[in-house]
Amino acid sequence: MVDAGAPAGDPFAVVLPLRAHGSGDPRLCLPPPTGLTGGYAGLLRTFGGRPVYGLQCRGLRGEGGLPGSPAELVTAVAVPRGRGSHRAS
C-alpha cells in the first residue's frame, strides 16, 4: 500500500511496501534520520514471511514539510490495515 498521492512503485511514498504480502501481523519500520526506509529491504528475511512496510517522512519530494516528531509521522500516514495487530520495528 502506498499513500494515495504517490504513483505505484514510488520510492518516496509515505508508506513503502517492502513486502506487501505474507502471513502474520505486518511489521512497520520507522524511518532512520534520512527519512527513507528502502534500506530495510535487506532485513526482510529476519521478519519471516510477514508483510513489511516502511513509514517514510512526507516531504521527501519537496512537497510540504518534514514531520516534527515520530507521533506526527504516524498520524500523517495511511497505515496499512489488515487483520490483527501492527507492530513497529
Secondary structure, DSSP 8 states (H G I E B T S, - for coil): ---TTS-TT-TT-SEEEEE---SSS-EEE---TTS--GGGGGGGGGGTT--EEEE--TTTTSSS---SSHHHHHHHS-----SS--EE-
